[in-house]
Amino acid sequence: MAEAALIAARLAAASQCFPLPHSDVDGRAVCDSTVYVEAEGKSIAITVTDYDGSKREYRADVRLVATSTPEMRTLPAESGVRAPGRERSEQPNR
């Protein structure tokens, strides 16, 4: 199983079904919505079912957005030296 798919599966397994508090509808209290979560490859599919049976679907994709370089791994945390490729605005405030 690819890393992204494994991450999606673990996230979905952590909370497969849970209540989602619902606001009042037209001034009356209604039952909570129910959220179902499942992994589909490297995606997480989320279905929200409301008190009246209406549904909404969401999808979250797990994808790699950055990796560290050897230079970043060996740079001391408080050296004052900027990591290669980082702009001044991205440096921590000191």
BAZALO-265580 format. One record per atom (N, C-alpha, C): atom name; y, z, x negated; residue number from 1; residue in three letters. Coordinates in Angstrom, 3 decimals. Example, Ala and Ser with C-alpha at 12.3 -4.5 7.8 and 13.67 -1.06 7.14 Angstrom:
BAZALO-265580
  site        py        pz        px  pos  code
     N    -5.690     7.800   -13.190    1   ALA
    CA    -4.500     7.800   -12.300    1   ALA
     C    -3.300     7.800   -13.200    1   ALA
     N    -2.250     7.080   -12.850    2   SER
    CA    -1.060     7.140   -13.670    2   SER
     C     0.030     7.870   -12.900    2   SER
end
This chain:
BAZALO-265580
  site        py        pz        px  pos  code
     N    -1.175     0.000    -0.854    1   MET
    CA     0.000     0.000     0.000    1   MET
     C     1.238     0.000    -0.900    1   MET
     N     2.187    -0.867    -0.610    2   ALA
    CA     3.427    -0.937    -1.387    2   ALA
     C     4.227     0.351    -1.220    2   ALA
     N     5.040     0.650    -2.217    3   GLU
    CA     5.813     1.893    -2.204    3   GLU
     C     6.687     2.022    -0.955    3   GLU
     N     7.397     0.954    -0.572    4   ALA
    CA     8.278     1.009     0.603    4   ALA
     C     7.477     1.289     1.872    4   ALA
     N     6.310     0.683     2.005    5   ALA
    CA     5.472     0.907     3.184    5   ALA
     C     4.942     2.339     3.206    5   ALA
     N     4.596     2.879     2.048    6   LEU
    CA     4.121     4.260     1.968    6   LEU
     C     5.228     5.237     2.362    6   LEU
     N     6.446     4.987     1.896    7   ILE
    CA     7.587     5.838     2.261    7   ILE
     C     7.819     5.782     3.771    7   ILE
     N     7.795     4.584     4.347    8   ALA
    CA     7.999     4.437     5.796    8   ALA
     C     6.922     5.187     6.573    8   ALA
     N     5.671     5.077     6.133    9   ALA
    CA     4.575     5.758     6.823    9   ALA
     C     4.740     7.270     6.769    9   ALA
     N     5.136     7.792     5.612   10   ARG
    CA     5.309     9.246     5.476   10   ARG
     C     6.476     9.744     6.327   10   ARG
     N     7.574     8.989     6.365   11   LEU
    CA     8.718     9.385     7.190   11   LEU
     C     8.348     9.380     8.673   11   LEU
     N     7.656     8.340     9.108   12   ALA
    CA     7.269     8.246    10.514   12   ALA
     C     6.280     9.345    10.888   12   ALA
     N     5.390     9.701     9.981   13   ALA
    CA     4.391    10.735    10.260   13   ALA
     C     5.017    12.123    10.355   13   ALA
     N     6.151    12.313     9.706   14   ALA
    CA     6.802    13.627     9.703   14   ALA
     C     7.258    14.038    11.104   14   ALA
     N     7.710    13.098    11.905   15   SER
    CA     8.163    13.383    13.279   15   SER
     C     7.802    12.201    14.158   15   SER
     N     6.581    12.197    14.668   16   GLN
    CA     6.134    11.061    15.466   16   GLN
     C     6.695    11.064    16.881   16   GLN
     N     6.967    12.241    17.413   17   CYS
    CA     7.472    12.342    18.778   17   CYS
     C     8.306    13.610    18.883   17   CYS
     N     9.526    13.478    19.386   18   PHE
    CA    10.383    14.659    19.529   18   PHE
     C    11.396    14.442    20.645   18   PHE
     N    11.914    15.538    21.222   19   PRO
    CA    12.908    15.417    22.294   19   PRO
     C    14.291    15.110    21.723   19   PRO
     N    15.073    14.383    22.487   20   LEU
    CA    16.456    14.083    22.131   20   LEU
     C    17.316    14.595    23.280   20   LEU
     N    18.094    15.660    23.054   21   PRO
    CA    18.908    16.211    24.145   21   PRO
     C    19.786    15.129    24.774   21   PRO
     N    19.855    15.144    26.072   22   HIS
    CA    20.605    14.133    26.817   22   HIS
     C    21.823    14.788    27.445   22   HIS
     N    22.918    14.090    27.466   23   SER
    CA    24.125    14.594    28.118   23   SER
     C    23.939    14.566    29.632   23   SER
     N    24.804    15.270    30.320   24   ASP
    CA    24.787    15.215    31.783   24   ASP
     C    25.072    13.788    32.230   24   ASP
     N    24.483    13.404    33.351   25   VAL
    CA    24.714    12.086    33.929   25   VAL
     C    25.370    12.295    35.279   25   VAL
     N    26.577    11.791    35.437   26   ASP
    CA    27.337    11.948    36.684   26   ASP
     C    27.430    13.416    37.102   26   ASP
     N    27.624    14.296    36.122   27   GLY
    CA    27.804    15.707    36.413   27   GLY
     C    26.536    16.491    36.693   27   GLY
     N    25.370    15.868    36.562   28   ARG
    CA    24.128    16.607    36.794   28   ARG
     C    23.276    16.595    35.523   28   ARG
     N    22.559    17.672    35.332   29   ALA
    CA    21.690    17.775    34.163   29   ALA
     C    20.475    16.865    34.339   29   ALA
     N    20.061    16.237    33.259   30   VAL
    CA    18.866    15.392    33.284   30   VAL
     C    17.931    15.837    32.164   30   VAL
     N    16.678    15.446    32.279   31   CYS
    CA    15.689    15.792    31.251   31   CYS
     C    16.047    15.125    29.926   31   CYS
     N    15.594    15.742    28.848   32   ASP
    CA    15.809    15.160    27.529   32   ASP
     C    15.114    13.809    27.428   32   ASP
     N    15.662    12.954    26.568   33   SER
    CA    14.990    11.705    26.243   33   SER
     C    13.862    12.028    25.270   33   SER
     N    12.902    11.120    25.145   34   THR
    CA    11.800    11.296    24.209   34   THR
     C    11.871    10.194    23.168   34   THR
     N    11.718    10.573    21.910   35   VAL
    CA    11.777     9.621    20.809   35   VAL
     C    10.380     9.475    20.214   35   VAL
     N     9.894     8.243    20.118   36   TYR
    CA     8.615     7.936    19.479   36   TYR
     C     8.903     7.154    18.206   36   TYR
     N     8.252     7.555    17.120   37   VAL
    CA     8.492     6.931    15.821   37   VAL
     C     7.167     6.448    15.256   37   VAL
     N     7.146     5.215    14.730   38   GLU
    CA     5.944     4.716    14.070   38   GLU
     C     6.326     3.777    12.934   38   GLU
     N     5.450     3.708    11.944   39   ALA
    CA     5.675     2.829    10.802   39   ALA
     C     5.059     1.473    11.091   39   ALA
     N     5.785     0.431    10.699   40   GLU
    CA     5.290    -0.942    10.789   40   GLU
     C     5.558    -1.580     9.438   40   GLU
     N     4.600    -1.462     8.527   41   GLY
    CA     4.811    -1.955     7.168   41   GLY
     C     5.886    -1.135     6.493   41   GLY
     N     6.920    -1.806     5.976   42   LYS
    CA     8.007    -1.080     5.315   42   LYS
     C     9.153    -0.755     6.276   42   LYS
     N     8.904    -0.898     7.560   43   SER
    CA     9.905    -0.578     8.579   43   SER
     C     9.461     0.621     9.401   43   SER
     N    10.432     1.289     9.991   44   ILE
    CA    10.168     2.383    10.913   44   ILE
     C    10.706     1.938    12.268   44   ILE
     N     9.826     1.920    13.267   45   ALA
    CA    10.221     1.526    14.620   45   ALA
     C    10.430     2.791    15.445   45   ALA
     N    11.563     2.862    16.123   46   ILE
    CA    11.917     4.031    16.922   46   ILE
     C    12.173     3.572    18.354   46   ILE
     N    11.522     4.221    19.314   47   THR
    CA    11.744     3.923    20.726   47   THR
     C    12.219     5.190    21.423   47   THR
     N    13.358     5.101    22.092   48   VAL
    CA    13.912     6.224    22.847   48   VAL
     C    13.700     5.923    24.330   48   VAL
     N    13.018     6.839    25.024   49   THR
    CA    12.779     6.688    26.459   49   THR
     C    13.580     7.755    27.192   49   THR
     N    14.453     7.315    28.101   50   ASP
    CA    15.305     8.233    28.854   50   ASP
     C    14.590     8.773    30.087   50   ASP
     N    15.234     9.740    30.737   51   TYR
    CA    14.696    10.405    31.929   51   TYR
     C    14.357     9.421    33.040   51   TYR
     N    15.094     8.299    33.108   52   ASP
    CA    14.878     7.329    34.181   52   ASP
     C    13.930     6.194    33.781   52   ASP
     N    13.328     6.309    32.591   53   GLY
    CA    12.383     5.289    32.136   53   GLY
     C    13.003     4.180    31.308   53   GLY
     N    14.338     4.141    31.230   54   SER
    CA    14.964     3.098    30.418   54   SER
     C    14.689     3.375    28.940   54   SER
     N    14.621     2.295    28.155   55   LYS
    CA    14.259     2.425    26.740   55   LYS
     C    15.257     1.714    25.843   55   LYS
     N    15.383     2.254    24.646   56   ARG
    CA    16.162     1.625    23.579   56   ARG
     C    15.275     1.595    22.346   56   ARG
     N    15.385     0.534    21.557   57   GLU
    CA    14.570     0.432    20.347   57   GLU
     C    15.464     0.304    19.124   57   GLU
     N    15.064     0.989    18.072   58   TYR
    CA    15.763     0.944    16.793   58   TYR
     C    14.749     0.587    15.718   58   TYR
     N    15.235     0.073    14.605   59   ARG
    CA    14.375    -0.231    13.467   59   ARG
     C    15.125     0.125    12.193   59   ARG
     N    14.432     0.794    11.289   60   ALA
    CA    14.992     1.132     9.980   60   ALA
     C    14.076     0.535     8.923   60   ALA
     N    14.653    -0.182     7.982   61   ASP
    CA    13.874    -0.776     6.901   61   ASP
     C    14.018     0.054     5.639   61   ASP
     N    12.903     0.301     4.970   62   VAL
    CA    12.913     1.004     3.690   62   VAL
     C    12.920    -0.069     2.613   62   VAL
     N    13.986    -0.079     1.809   63   ARG
    CA    14.063    -1.080     0.743   63   ARG
     C    14.725    -0.482    -0.484   63   ARG
     N    14.296    -0.955    -1.618   64   LEU
    CA    14.833    -0.498    -2.885   64   LEU
     C    16.250    -1.040    -3.044   64   LEU
     N    17.200    -0.177    -3.334   65   VAL
    CA    18.584    -0.621    -3.506   65   VAL
     C    19.097    -0.402    -4.923   65   VAL
     N    18.414     0.410    -5.733   66   ALA
    CA    18.854     0.621    -7.111   66   ALA
     C    17.727     1.240    -7.924   66   ALA
     N    17.744     0.959    -9.193   67   THR
    CA    16.846     1.616   -10.144   67   THR
     C    17.685     2.045   -11.329   67   THR
     N    17.224     3.050   -12.039   68   SER
    CA    17.977     3.499   -13.208   68   SER
     C    17.595     2.644   -14.410   68   SER
     N    18.517     2.520   -15.338   69   THR
    CA    18.269     1.787   -16.577   69   THR
     C    17.972     2.798   -17.673   69   THR
     N    17.366     2.373   -18.787   70   PRO
    CA    17.118     3.310   -19.882   70   PRO
     C    18.397     4.007   -20.344   70   PRO
     N    19.529     3.286   -20.346   71   GLU
    CA    20.791     3.891   -20.770   71   GLU
     C    21.194     5.036   -19.848   71   GLU
     N    20.973     4.873   -18.554   72   MET
    CA    21.359     5.907   -17.590   72   MET
     C    20.457     7.131   -17.706   72   MET
     N    19.190     6.932   -18.041   73   ARG
    CA    18.255     8.057   -18.138   73   ARG
     C    18.533     8.936   -19.347   73   ARG
     N    19.095     8.370   -20.420   74   THR
    CA    19.286     9.148   -21.645   74   THR
     C    20.711     9.646   -21.818   74   THR
     N    21.603     9.319   -20.924   75   LEU
    CA    22.996     9.728   -21.026   75   LEU
     C    23.144    11.198   -20.660   75   LEU
     N    23.686    12.030   -21.552   76   PRO
    CA    23.882    13.447   -21.216   76   PRO
     C    24.808    13.595   -20.010   76   PRO
     N    24.528    14.558   -19.167   77   ALA
    CA    25.276    14.744   -17.924   77   ALA
     C    26.746    15.040   -18.155   77   ALA
     N    27.100    15.807   -19.166   78   GLU
    CA    28.484    16.213   -19.404   78   GLU
     C    29.064    15.586   -20.668   78   GLU
     N    28.625    14.393   -21.032   79   SER
    CA    29.060    13.793   -22.292   79   SER
     C    30.471    13.228   -22.229   79   SER
     N    30.956    12.912   -21.022   80   GLY
    CA    32.258    12.271   -20.898   80   GLY
     C    32.183    10.776   -21.165   80   GLY
     N    31.011    10.288   -21.521   81   VAL
    CA    30.804     8.866   -21.776   81   VAL
     C    30.421     8.207   -20.463   81   VAL
     N    31.050     7.064   -20.186   82   ARG
    CA    30.738     6.360   -18.948   82   ARG
     C    29.431     5.603   -19.092   82   ARG
     N    28.643     5.622   -18.042   83   ALA
    CA    27.399     4.861   -18.032   83   ALA
     C    27.736     3.380   -17.952   83   ALA
     N    26.952     2.527   -18.611   84   PRO
    CA    27.207     1.086   -18.560   84   PRO
     C    27.233     0.588   -17.123   84   PRO
     N    28.223    -0.239   -16.808   85   GLY
    CA    28.317    -0.836   -15.483   85   GLY
     C    29.007     0.017   -14.441   85   GLY
     N    29.379     1.245   -14.774   86   ARG
    CA    30.055     2.111   -13.796   86   ARG
     C    31.557     2.022   -13.983   86   ARG
     N    32.247     1.874   -12.881   87   GLU
    CA    33.699     1.835   -12.908   87   GLU
     C    34.251     3.246   -13.049   87   GLU
     N    35.485     3.356   -13.453   88   ARG
    CA    36.119     4.666   -13.618   88   ARG
     C    36.117     5.456   -12.306   88   ARG
     N    36.332     4.776   -11.169   89   SER
    CA    36.389     5.458    -9.877   89   SER
     C    35.042     6.052    -9.478   89   SER
     N    33.946     5.580   -10.090   90   GLU
    CA    32.622     6.083    -9.767   90   GLU
     C    32.234     7.278   -10.627   90   GLU
     N    33.068     7.630   -11.607   91   GLN
    CA    32.760     8.749   -12.486   91   GLN
     C    33.016    10.060   -11.761   91   GLN
     N    32.213    11.083   -12.056   92   PRO
    CA    32.446    12.386   -11.427   92   PRO
     C    33.806    12.949   -11.816   92   PRO
     N    34.444    13.650   -10.896   93   ASN
    CA    35.728    14.290   -11.199   93   ASN
     C    35.485    15.485   -12.098   93   ASN
     N    36.314    15.646   -13.103   94   ARG
    CA    36.167    16.769   -14.025   94   ARG
     C    37.459    17.534   -14.061   94   ARG
end
